[in-house]
Amino acid sequence: MLTPAPHVHQATGPYGTAVLDIRRGTWLMLDPEASKIWHAVTVRGGTAGLADEIAVPTGQDPRTVGEQITAFVDNLVAAGVLGGTARPTRRRRRWR
């Protein structure tokens, strides 16, 4: 599951989502369609079924839309604003 990186802050409004990357000091402005993808990844936990949700009402090919969604998410990961949730396990100390 992908989540926003720890150095990323986000805000969603009626015109899209603004993503602030504190580490690089850059903004990423997402239009409403890109915001749907961001929301699906960060809130729903994945993009399963999203291609159909976007493609069917607009008469587009779901497979093509799915490929575009995958490429967009890959770009967000490459930019460092999305990352995995895997965290290193901490060893517990036993108190004696």
C-alpha positions, 0 to 999 in steps of 0.5 A: 500500500502506498501512502504520502511520504512523511515530508509531504503535506496535502490539501484538497479543495473543489479544484483539485489537490495541492501537494507540498513536498517539504524536502524539495520545497516544491508544490504539485498541483493536481487537477480534479482527475489527478486528485481522484487518483491521489485520493484512491491511492492515499485513502482507499489504499489502491486504484482497483476499479478506478479506471472503470470509474473514470473511463465508463462515464466519459466513453474511454477505454478502461484499459488505456485509462488504467495504463495512464493511472499506473504511469501517473502513480509510478511518476508520483513514486519516482518523485518521492511524494508517495512511498510504501508503508513498510517500516523496519521492525523495532526490536523490543528490549526485555527488562529484567 
